[in-house]
Amino acid sequence: MGPTTFRRPSARVAIVIISVVVYFVLAFRIDEFADGLTQNVLTGLLVSLLAAMVVQTWRLAVVLRSDGVLVRNSWRDRFLPWDEIRGIDREPSRIQRVSFLMADGRVVPCDAMRGWASRDEPHAKALVEAVTARLAAQEQQAD
């Protein structure tokens, strides 16, 4: 079985829209209080910051592989072997949260599945169902 990747598309759309709006609002404000080189430096910093935000949001994912789960959070990737995962927890509230429960008691959050429940619930449910099915299949193989 090949890798299965789970993402939250609404995060990608939202960050691009927010970045474009913030860029245009701040770019026009920079014109008001800066001139010449200062304006160019501030615009360059703004573009760099917005590009970093887009890249960090774009990379968010949870990848189910045959040997474990790769959780790609904003700043850090974590690989979780299947034999160390004890379960997955989904907190369905206004803001959805999904976390892996580890054998040693750690809780590993998934930034890729954190968002507004109304839009992101189907993606989180699909991830929980896939992980639960793989954990059940692994238990059957062990017996």
ZAKE-282430 format. One record per atom (N, C-alpha, C, O, CB): residue in three letters; atom name; x negated, y negated, z negated. Coordinates in steps of 0.05 Angstrom, whole numbers, plus 5000, padded with zeros to 4 digits. Glycine has a CB too. Layout:
REM residues N
- Ala/CA/X/Y/Z
...
This chain:
REM residues 143
- Met/N/4983/5024/5000
- Met/CA/5000/5000/5000
- Met/C/4982/4975/5000
- Met/O/4964/4973/4984
- Met/CB/5019/5000/4975
- Gly/N/4988/4957/5018
- Gly/CA/4972/4932/5020
- Gly/C/4979/4912/4999
- Gly/O/4998/4915/4984
- Gly/CB/4975/4921/5048
- Pro/N/4964/4891/4998
- Pro/CA/4970/4869/4979
- Pro/C/4996/4855/4985
- Pro/O/5003/4851/5009
- Pro/CB/4947/4849/4978
- Thr/N/5010/4847/4964
- Thr/CA/5034/4832/4967
- Thr/C/5030/4805/4953
- Thr/O/5022/4804/4929
- Thr/CB/5059/4847/4955
- Thr/N/5035/4783/4967
- Thr/CA/5030/4757/4956
- Thr/C/5056/4743/4949
- Thr/O/5075/4743/4965
- Thr/CB/5013/4740/4975
- Phe/N/5058/4731/4926
- Phe/CA/5081/4716/4917
- Phe/C/5073/4687/4913
- Phe/O/5054/4681/4899
- Phe/CB/5093/4728/4891
- Arg/N/5089/4669/4925
- Arg/CA/5084/4641/4922
- Arg/C/5111/4627/4918
- Arg/O/5132/4639/4922
- Arg/CB/5070/4629/4948
- Arg/N/5110/4602/4909
- Arg/CA/5134/4586/4905
- Arg/C/5133/4564/4925
- Arg/O/5120/4544/4922
- Arg/CB/5135/4575/4875
- Pro/N/5148/4568/4948
- Pro/CA/5147/4548/4970
- Pro/C/5155/4520/4961
- Pro/O/5145/4501/4972
- Pro/CB/5165/4557/4992
- Ser/N/5173/4518/4942
- Ser/CA/5182/4491/4934
- Ser/C/5159/4474/4923
- Ser/O/5159/4450/4925
- Ser/CB/5204/4493/4913
- Ala/N/5139/4487/4911
- Ala/CA/5116/4472/4900
- Ala/C/5100/4460/4922
- Ala/O/5091/4437/4920
- Ala/CB/5098/4490/4883
- Arg/N/5097/4475/4944
- Arg/CA/5082/4464/4967
- Arg/C/5096/4441/4980
- Arg/O/5083/4420/4986
- Arg/CB/5077/4487/4987
- Val/N/5121/4443/4984
- Val/CA/5136/4421/4996
- Val/C/5136/4397/4978
- Val/O/5132/4375/4988
- Val/CB/5165/4430/5002
- Ala/N/5140/4401/4952
- Ala/CA/5141/4379/4934
- Ala/C/5115/4364/4932
- Ala/O/5115/4339/4932
- Ala/CB/5149/4389/4906
- Ile/N/5093/4378/4931
- Ile/CA/5067/4365/4928
- Ile/C/5060/4349/4953
- Ile/O/5048/4327/4951
- Ile/CB/5045/4385/4922
- Val/N/5067/4359/4976
- Val/CA/5061/4344/5001
- Val/C/5078/4318/5001
- Val/O/5068/4297/5008
- Val/CB/5067/4361/5026
- Ile/N/5104/4320/4995
- Ile/CA/5121/4296/4995
- Ile/C/5112/4276/4974
- Ile/O/5110/4252/4980
- Ile/CB/5150/4304/4989
- Ile/N/5106/4285/4950
- Ile/CA/5097/4267/4929
- Ile/C/5070/4254/4937
- Ile/O/5067/4230/4932
- Ile/CB/5093/4283/4902
- Ser/N/5052/4269/4949
- Ser/CA/5026/4258/4956
- Ser/C/5029/4236/4978
- Ser/O/5016/4215/4976
- Ser/CB/5008/4280/4967
- Val/N/5046/4241/4997
- Val/CA/5050/4221/5018
- Val/C/5062/4195/5006
- Val/O/5053/4173/5012
- Val/CB/5068/4232/5040
- Val/N/5083/4198/4989
- Val/CA/5095/4175/4977
- Val/C/5075/4160/4959
- Val/O/5073/4135/4961
- Val/CB/5120/4184/4960
- Val/N/5061/4174/4943
- Val/CA/5042/4161/4925
- Val/C/5020/4147/4941
- Val/O/5012/4125/4934
- Val/CB/5029/4182/4906
- Tyr/N/5011/4160/4962
- Tyr/CA/4990/4148/4979
- Tyr/C/4999/4121/4990
- Tyr/O/4986/4101/4988
- Tyr/CB/4982/4166/5001
- Phe/N/5023/4121/5002
- Phe/CA/5033/4096/5015
- Phe/C/5039/4074/4994
- Phe/O/5033/4051/4999
- Phe/CB/5057/4101/5031
- Val/N/5050/4082/4971
- Val/CA/5056/4062/4951
- Val/C/5030/4050/4940
- Val/O/5027/4026/4938
- Val/CB/5072/4075/4928
- Leu/N/5011/4067/4933
- Leu/CA/4986/4057/4922
- Leu/C/4968/4043/4943
- Leu/O/4954/4024/4936
- Leu/CB/4970/4079/4909
- Ala/N/4969/4053/4967
- Ala/CA/4953/4040/4988
- Ala/C/4961/4011/4993
- Ala/O/4944/3994/4996
- Ala/CB/4955/4056/5015
- Phe/N/4987/4006/4992
- Phe/CA/4996/3979/4995
- Phe/C/4990/3962/4970
- Phe/O/4985/3938/4972
- Phe/CB/5026/3978/5001
- Arg/N/4991/3975/4947
- Arg/CA/4984/3960/4922
- Arg/C/4954/3954/4921
- Arg/O/4946/3933/4911
- Arg/CB/4991/3977/4897
- Ile/N/4937/3971/4932
- Ile/CA/4908/3966/4933
- Ile/C/4903/3941/4949
- Ile/O/4885/3925/4942
- Ile/CB/4893/3990/4945
- Asp/N/4918/3937/4971
- Asp/CA/4915/3912/4987
- Asp/C/4919/3887/4971
- Asp/O/4907/3866/4977
- Asp/CB/4934/3913/5011
- Glu/N/4937/3888/4951
- Glu/CA/4944/3865/4936
- Glu/C/4922/3856/4917
- Glu/O/4918/3832/4912
- Glu/CB/4969/3870/4921
- Phe/N/4907/3874/4905
- Phe/CA/4888/3866/4884
- Phe/C/4859/3872/4891
- Phe/O/4841/3867/4875
- Phe/CB/4895/3880/4858
- Ala/N/4854/3883/4914
- Ala/CA/4826/3890/4922
- Ala/C/4821/3879/4950
- Ala/O/4839/3875/4966
- Ala/CB/4821/3920/4920
- Asp/N/4795/3876/4955
- Asp/CA/4788/3867/4982
- Asp/C/4762/3879/4990
- Asp/O/4745/3886/4974
- Asp/CB/4787/3836/4984
- Gly/N/4758/3882/5016
- Gly/CA/4732/3891/5027
- Gly/C/4724/3919/5018
- Gly/O/4740/3938/5020
- Gly/CB/4711/3872/5020
- Leu/N/4700/3920/5008
- Leu/CA/4688/3946/5000
- Leu/C/4704/3959/4977
- Leu/O/4708/3983/4977
- Leu/CB/4659/3942/4991
- Thr/N/4713/3943/4958
- Thr/CA/4729/3954/4936
- Thr/C/4754/3968/4946
- Thr/O/4761/3990/4936
- Thr/CB/4736/3932/4916
- Gln/N/4767/3956/4965
- Gln/CA/4791/3968/4977
- Gln/C/4785/3995/4990
- Gln/O/4799/4014/4987
- Gln/CB/4804/3948/4997
- Asn/N/4763/3995/5005
- Asn/CA/4755/4020/5019
- Asn/C/4748/4042/4999
- Asn/O/4755/4066/5003
- Asn/CB/4732/4015/5038
- Val/N/4734/4035/4978
- Val/CA/4726/4055/4958
- Val/C/4751/4065/4943
- Val/O/4753/4090/4939
- Val/CB/4706/4042/4937
- Leu/N/4769/4048/4935
- Leu/CA/4793/4056/4921
- Leu/C/4810/4074/4939
- Leu/O/4822/4093/4930
- Leu/CB/4809/4032/4912
- Thr/N/4813/4066/4965
- Thr/CA/4828/4083/4983
- Thr/C/4816/4110/4987
- Thr/O/4830/4130/4988
- Thr/CB/4831/4068/5011
- Gly/N/4789/4111/4989
- Gly/CA/4775/4137/4991
- Gly/C/4779/4154/4967
- Gly/O/4783/4178/4969
- Gly/CB/4746/4132/4996
- Leu/N/4778/4142/4943
- Leu/CA/4783/4157/4919
- Leu/C/4812/4168/4917
- Leu/O/4816/4190/4909
- Leu/CB/4777/4140/4894
- Leu/N/4830/4151/4926
- Leu/CA/4858/4159/4926
- Leu/C/4863/4182/4945
- Leu/O/4877/4202/4937
- Leu/CB/4876/4135/4933
- Val/N/4852/4181/4968
- Val/CA/4855/4203/4988
- Val/C/4843/4228/4977
- Val/O/4854/4250/4980
- Val/CB/4843/4195/5015
- Ser/N/4819/4226/4965
- Ser/CA/4806/4249/4954
- Ser/C/4822/4262/4932
- Ser/O/4825/4287/4931
- Ser/CB/4778/4242/4943
- Leu/N/4833/4246/4914
- Leu/CA/4849/4256/4892
- Leu/C/4874/4270/4903
- Leu/O/4881/4292/4893
- Leu/CB/4857/4233/4873
- Leu/N/4888/4258/4921
- Leu/CA/4912/4270/4932
- Leu/C/4905/4296/4947
- Leu/O/4921/4315/4946
- Leu/CB/4926/4250/4951
- Ala/N/4883/4296/4962
- Ala/CA/4875/4320/4976
- Ala/C/4869/4343/4956
- Ala/O/4877/4366/4961
- Ala/CB/4851/4315/4994
- Ala/N/4856/4336/4934
- Ala/CA/4850/4357/4914
- Ala/C/4876/4368/4902
- Ala/O/4879/4391/4897
- Ala/CB/4833/4345/4891
- Met/N/4896/4350/4897
- Met/CA/4922/4359/4886
- Met/C/4936/4378/4906
- Met/O/4946/4399/4897
- Met/CB/4940/4335/4880
- Val/N/4935/4371/4931
- Val/CA/4948/4389/4951
- Val/C/4934/4416/4952
- Val/O/4947/4437/4953
- Val/CB/4948/4375/4979
- Val/N/4907/4416/4953
- Val/CA/4892/4441/4954
- Val/C/4898/4458/4930
- Val/O/4902/4482/4932
- Val/CB/4862/4435/4957
- Gln/N/4897/4446/4906
- Gln/CA/4902/4461/4882
- Gln/C/4930/4473/4881
- Gln/O/4934/4496/4873
- Gln/CB/4898/4444/4857
- Thr/N/4950/4459/4891
- Thr/CA/4977/4469/4891
- Thr/C/4980/4490/4913
- Thr/O/4994/4510/4910
- Thr/CB/4997/4446/4896
- Trp/N/4967/4486/4935
- Trp/CA/4969/4504/4958
- Trp/C/4958/4532/4952
- Trp/O/4967/4552/4962
- Trp/CB/4955/4493/4982
- Arg/N/4938/4533/4934
- Arg/CA/4925/4559/4928
- Arg/C/4940/4576/4908
- Arg/O/4933/4599/4904
- Arg/CB/4897/4554/4919
- Leu/N/4960/4565/4894
- Leu/CA/4974/4579/4873
- Leu/C/4987/4604/4885
- Leu/O/5002/4602/4905
- Leu/CB/4996/4561/4860
- Ala/N/4982/4627/4873
- Ala/CA/4994/4652/4883
- Ala/C/4990/4674/4862
- Ala/O/4973/4672/4844
- Ala/CB/4982/4660/4910
- Val/N/5006/4695/4865
- Val/CA/5002/4720/4850
- Val/C/5001/4741/4872
- Val/O/5020/4745/4887
- Val/CB/5026/4725/4829
- Val/N/4978/4756/4872
- Val/CA/4974/4776/4892
- Val/C/4973/4803/4879
- Val/O/4956/4809/4862
- Val/CB/4948/4771/4908
- Leu/N/4992/4820/4886
- Leu/CA/4993/4848/4876
- Leu/C/4976/4865/4895
- Leu/O/4982/4867/4918
- Leu/CB/5022/4859/4873
- Arg/N/4955/4877/4883
- Arg/CA/4938/4895/4899
- Arg/C/4939/4923/4887
- Arg/O/4950/4927/4866
- Arg/CB/4909/4884/4899
- Ser/N/4927/4942/4901
- Ser/CA/4928/4969/4891
- Ser/C/4912/4973/4865
- Ser/O/4919/4990/4849
- Ser/CB/4917/4988/4912
- Asp/N/4891/4957/4861
- Asp/CA/4875/4959/4837
- Asp/C/4882/4940/4815
- Asp/O/4871/4942/4793
- Asp/CB/4846/4955/4845
- Gly/N/4901/4922/4820
- Gly/CA/4909/4903/4799
- Gly/C/4923/4879/4810
- Gly/O/4932/4878/4833
- Gly/CB/4885/4894/4783
- Val/N/4924/4858/4794
- Val/CA/4938/4833/4801
- Val/C/4918/4811/4801
- Val/O/4903/4807/4782
- Val/CB/4962/4828/4782
- Leu/N/4918/4795/4822
- Leu/CA/4901/4771/4823
- Leu/C/4920/4747/4818
- Leu/O/4938/4741/4834
- Leu/CB/4886/4768/4851
- Val/N/4916/4733/4796
- Val/CA/4931/4709/4789
- Val/C/4915/4685/4797
- Val/O/4894/4679/4784
- Val/CB/4940/4709/4759
- Arg/N/4924/4670/4817
- Arg/CA/4909/4647/4826
- Arg/C/4923/4622/4815
- Arg/O/4942/4612/4826
- Arg/CB/4908/4645/4858
- Asn/N/4913/4613/4792
- Asn/CA/4923/4589/4779
- Asn/C/4909/4564/4790
- Asn/O/4892/4566/4808
- Asn/CB/4920/4590/4748
- Ser/N/4917/4541/4780
- Ser/CA/4906/4516/4791
- Ser/C/4876/4515/4791
- Ser/O/4864/4507/4811
- Ser/CB/4917/4493/4775
- Trp/N/4863/4522/4769
- Trp/CA/4835/4518/4767
- Trp/C/4819/4544/4763
- Trp/O/4795/4544/4764
- Trp/CB/4828/4500/4744
- Arg/N/4834/4566/4760
- Arg/CA/4819/4591/4753
- Arg/C/4834/4615/4765
- Arg/O/4859/4616/4763
- Arg/CB/4816/4594/4723
- Asp/N/4819/4634/4776
- Asp/CA/4831/4659/4785
- Asp/C/4826/4680/4763
- Asp/O/4804/4680/4751
- Asp/CB/4818/4668/4812
- Arg/N/4846/4696/4759
- Arg/CA/4842/4718/4740
- Arg/C/4851/4744/4753
- Arg/O/4872/4746/4766
- Arg/CB/4859/4713/4714
- Phe/N/4834/4764/4750
- Phe/CA/4840/4791/4760
- Phe/C/4849/4808/4736
- Phe/O/4835/4810/4717
- Phe/CB/4817/4804/4775
- Leu/N/4872/4820/4738
- Leu/CA/4883/4837/4717
- Leu/C/4887/4865/4727
- Leu/O/4904/4870/4744
- Leu/CB/4911/4825/4707
- Pro/N/4870/4884/4717
- Pro/CA/4874/4912/4726
- Pro/C/4900/4923/4716
- Pro/O/4910/4916/4695
- Pro/CB/4850/4929/4715
- Trp/N/4912/4940/4733
- Trp/CA/4939/4951/4726
- Trp/C/4939/4965/4699
- Trp/O/4959/4963/4684
- Trp/CB/4948/4970/4747
- Asp/N/4918/4979/4691
- Asp/CA/4918/4994/4666
- Asp/C/4916/4976/4642
- Asp/O/4921/4985/4619
- Asp/CB/4895/5013/4666
- Glu/N/4910/4950/4645
- Glu/CA/4910/4931/4623
- Glu/C/4936/4915/4620
- Glu/O/4941/4901/4600
- Glu/CB/4887/4912/4625
- Ile/N/4954/4917/4640
- Ile/CA/4979/4903/4640
- Ile/C/5000/4919/4626
- Ile/O/5004/4943/4634
- Ile/CB/4988/4895/4669
- Arg/N/5013/4908/4606
- Arg/CA/5034/4922/4592
- Arg/C/5062/4913/4600
- Arg/O/5082/4927/4595
- Arg/CB/5031/4918/4562
- Gly/N/5064/4890/4613
- Gly/CA/5090/4881/4622
- Gly/C/5088/4853/4634
- Gly/O/5067/4841/4636
- Gly/CB/5110/4881/4600
- Ile/N/5111/4844/4642
- Ile/CA/5113/4817/4653
- Ile/C/5137/4804/4640
- Ile/O/5158/4816/4637
- Ile/CB/5116/4817/4685
- Asp/N/5134/4778/4634
- Asp/CA/5156/4764/4620
- Asp/C/5164/4740/4637
- Asp/O/5148/4725/4646
- Asp/CB/5146/4754/4592
- Arg/N/5190/4737/4640
- Arg/CA/5202/4714/4654
- Arg/C/5220/4700/4635
- Arg/O/5239/4711/4625
- Arg/CB/5217/4723/4680
- Glu/N/5214/4675/4631
- Glu/CA/5230/4658/4613
- Glu/C/5249/4642/4631
- Glu/O/5241/4621/4642
- Glu/CB/5213/4639/4595
- Pro/N/5274/4651/4634
- Pro/CA/5292/4636/4651
- Pro/C/5305/4613/4635
- Pro/O/5324/4618/4619
- Pro/CB/5314/4654/4663
- Ser/N/5296/4589/4639
- Ser/CA/5308/4566/4626
- Ser/C/5309/4544/4648
- Ser/O/5306/4551/4672
- Ser/CB/5293/4556/4600
- Arg/N/5311/4519/4641
- Arg/CA/5311/4498/4661
- Arg/C/5285/4499/4677
- Arg/O/5284/4495/4701
- Arg/CB/5315/4471/4649
- Ile/N/5263/4504/4663
- Ile/CA/5237/4507/4676
- Ile/C/5229/4536/4673
- Ile/O/5225/4546/4650
- Ile/CB/5215/4487/4663
- Gln/N/5226/4549/4695
- Gln/CA/5220/4578/4696
- Gln/C/5190/4583/4689
- Gln/O/5173/4568/4699
- Gln/CB/5227/4590/4723
- Arg/N/5185/4603/4674
- Arg/CA/5157/4611/4668
- Arg/C/5154/4641/4670
- Arg/O/5172/4656/4661
- Arg/CB/5148/4601/4639
- Val/N/5133/4649/4683
- Val/CA/5127/4678/4686
- Val/C/5099/4683/4675
- Val/O/5080/4668/4682
- Val/CB/5130/4687/4716
- Ser/N/5096/4703/4658
- Ser/CA/5070/4710/4646
- Ser/C/5066/4740/4646
- Ser/O/5085/4755/4643
- Ser/CB/5068/4698/4618
- Phe/N/5041/4748/4648
- Phe/CA/5034/4776/4645
- Phe/C/5027/4782/4616
- Phe/O/5013/4766/4603
- Phe/CB/5011/4784/4664
- Leu/N/5037/4804/4605
- Leu/CA/5031/4812/4578
- Leu/C/5010/4834/4579
- Leu/O/5014/4854/4592
- Leu/CB/5057/4823/4563
- Met/N/4988/4829/4566
- Met/CA/4965/4847/4568
- Met/C/4963/4866/4544
- Met/O/4975/4860/4523
- Met/CB/4939/4831/4570
- Ala/N/4949/4887/4548
- Ala/CA/4946/4908/4527
- Ala/C/4933/4897/4502
- Ala/O/4939/4906/4480
- Ala/CB/4930/4931/4537
- Asp/N/4914/4878/4505
- Asp/CA/4900/4867/4481
- Asp/C/4915/4844/4468
- Asp/O/4905/4831/4450
- Asp/CB/4873/4857/4490
- Gly/N/4940/4839/4477
- Gly/CA/4957/4818/4464
- Gly/C/4956/4791/4478
- Gly/O/4972/4773/4471
- Gly/CB/4948/4815/4436
- Arg/N/4938/4788/4498
- Arg/CA/4937/4763/4512
- Arg/C/4962/4759/4529
- Arg/O/4975/4778/4538
- Arg/CB/4912/4761/4530
- Val/N/4968/4734/4534
- Val/CA/4990/4727/4553
- Val/C/4977/4710/4575
- Val/O/4966/4689/4569
- Val/CB/5013/4711/4538
- Val/N/4979/4720/4600
- Val/CA/4966/4706/4622
- Val/C/4988/4692/4638
- Val/O/5004/4706/4651
- Val/CB/4950/4726/4640
- Pro/N/4990/4666/4638
- Pro/CA/5011/4651/4652
- Pro/C/5005/4651/4682
- Pro/O/4982/4652/4691
- Pro/CB/5013/4623/4642
- Cys/N/5026/4649/4698
- Cys/CA/5025/4647/4727
- Cys/C/5034/4620/4735
- Cys/O/5059/4615/4736
- Cys/CB/5041/4670/4741
- Asp/N/5016/4602/4742
- Asp/CA/5024/4575/4750
- Asp/C/5040/4576/4776
- Asp/O/5056/4558/4781
- Asp/CB/4999/4558/4755
- Ala/N/5035/4596/4793
- Ala/CA/5050/4599/4818
- Ala/C/5080/4603/4814
- Ala/O/5095/4598/4832
- Ala/CB/5038/4621/4834
- Met/N/5087/4613/4791
- Met/CA/5116/4618/4786
- Met/C/5127/4601/4763
- Met/O/5145/4609/4749
- Met/CB/5119/4648/4778
- Arg/N/5116/4577/4761
- Arg/CA/5126/4558/4741
- Arg/C/5140/4536/4756
- Arg/O/5127/4522/4772
- Arg/CB/5103/4547/4723
- Gly/N/5166/4533/4751
- Gly/CA/5180/4512/4765
- Gly/C/5209/4511/4758
- Gly/O/5218/4525/4739
- Gly/CB/5177/4515/4795
- Trp/N/5224/4495/4772
- Trp/CA/5253/4492/4766
- Trp/C/5267/4518/4772
- Trp/O/5265/4529/4794
- Trp/CB/5265/4469/4783
- Ala/N/5282/4528/4753
- Ala/CA/5295/4554/4755
- Ala/C/5315/4555/4778
- Ala/O/5318/4576/4791
- Ala/CB/5309/4560/4729
- Ser/N/5329/4533/4784
- Ser/CA/5349/4534/4804
- Ser/C/5338/4541/4832
- Ser/O/5350/4555/4847
- Ser/CB/5363/4507/4806
- Arg/N/5314/4530/4838
- Arg/CA/5302/4535/4864
- Arg/C/5283/4559/4864
- Arg/O/5281/4573/4884
- Arg/CB/5287/4511/4874
- Asp/N/5270/4564/4842
- Asp/CA/5248/4583/4842
- Asp/C/5255/4610/4830
- Asp/O/5239/4628/4830
- Asp/CB/5225/4571/4827
- Glu/N/5279/4613/4820
- Glu/CA/5288/4638/4808
- Glu/C/5285/4662/4826
- Glu/O/5275/4682/4817
- Glu/CB/5316/4635/4798
- Pro/N/5293/4661/4851
- Pro/CA/5291/4684/4868
- Pro/C/5262/4694/4871
- Pro/O/5257/4718/4872
- Pro/CB/5302/4679/4895
- His/N/5243/4675/4873
- His/CA/5215/4683/4876
- His/C/5204/4696/4851
- His/O/5190/4716/4852
- His/CB/5198/4659/4883
- Ala/N/5212/4685/4828
- Ala/CA/5203/4697/4802
- Ala/C/5216/4724/4798
- Ala/O/5202/4742/4788
- Ala/CB/5210/4678/4779
- Lys/N/5241/4727/4804
- Lys/CA/5255/4753/4801
- Lys/C/5242/4774/4819
- Lys/O/5238/4797/4811
- Lys/CB/5284/4750/4808
- Ala/N/5235/4766/4844
- Ala/CA/5222/4785/4862
- Ala/C/5195/4794/4851
- Ala/O/5188/4818/4853
- Ala/CB/5218/4773/4890
- Leu/N/5180/4776/4839
- Leu/CA/5154/4783/4827
- Leu/C/5158/4802/4804
- Leu/O/5144/4822/4802
- Leu/CB/5139/4758/4818
- Val/N/5176/4795/4786
- Val/CA/5181/4812/4763
- Val/C/5190/4840/4771
- Val/O/5180/4860/4760
- Val/CB/5203/4800/4744
- Glu/N/5207/4842/4791
- Glu/CA/5216/4868/4800
- Glu/C/5193/4884/4813
- Glu/O/5191/4908/4808
- Glu/CB/5239/4865/4821
- Ala/N/5176/4871/4828
- Ala/CA/5154/4885/4841
- Ala/C/5134/4895/4820
- Ala/O/5124/4918/4822
- Ala/CB/5140/4867/4861
- Val/N/5128/4878/4801
- Val/CA/5108/4886/4780
- Val/C/5120/4909/4763
- Val/O/5107/4928/4757
- Val/CB/5101/4862/4762
- Thr/N/5146/4906/4756
- Thr/CA/5159/4927/4740
- Thr/C/5159/4954/4755
- Thr/O/5154/4975/4743
- Thr/CB/5188/4919/4733
- Ala/N/5164/4953/4781
- Ala/CA/5164/4977/4797
- Ala/C/5137/4990/4798
- Ala/O/5134/5014/4796
- Ala/CB/5175/4972/4825
- Arg/N/5116/4974/4802
- Arg/CA/5089/4984/4803
- Arg/C/5080/4996/4776
- Arg/O/5067/5016/4775
- Arg/CB/5069/4963/4812
- Leu/N/5088/4983/4754
- Leu/CA/5081/4993/4727
- Leu/C/5095/5020/4722
- Leu/O/5084/5038/4711
- Leu/CB/5088/4973/4705
- Ala/N/5120/5022/4731
- Ala/CA/5136/5047/4727
- Ala/C/5123/5069/4744
- Ala/O/5122/5092/4735
- Ala/CB/5165/5042/4735
- Ala/N/5115/5063/4768
- Ala/CA/5103/5083/4786
- Ala/C/5076/5092/4774
- Ala/O/5069/5116/4776
- Ala/CB/5098/5072/4814
- Gln/N/5062/5074/4762
- Gln/CA/5036/5081/4749
- Gln/C/5041/5099/4725
- Gln/O/5026/5118/4721
- Gln/CB/5021/5056/4740
- Glu/N/5062/5094/4709
- Glu/CA/5068/5111/4686
- Glu/C/5076/5139/4695
- Glu/O/5069/5159/4683
- Glu/CB/5090/5099/4670
- Gln/N/5091/5141/4717
- Gln/CA/5099/5167/4728
- Gln/C/5075/5183/4737
- Gln/O/5074/5207/4734
- Gln/CB/5118/5164/4751
- Gln/N/5055/5169/4750
- Gln/CA/5031/5183/4759
- Gln/C/5015/5193/4735
- Gln/O/5002/5213/4737
- Gln/CB/5015/5164/4776
- Ala/N/5015/5178/4713
- Ala/CA/4999/5185/4689
- Ala/C/5011/5210/4675
- Ala/O/4997/5225/4663
- Ala/CB/4998/5162/4670
- Asp/N/5038/5213/4678
- Asp/CA/5051/5236/4665
- Asp/C/5048/5262/4679
- Asp/O/5058/5282/4670
- Asp/CB/5080/5231/4661
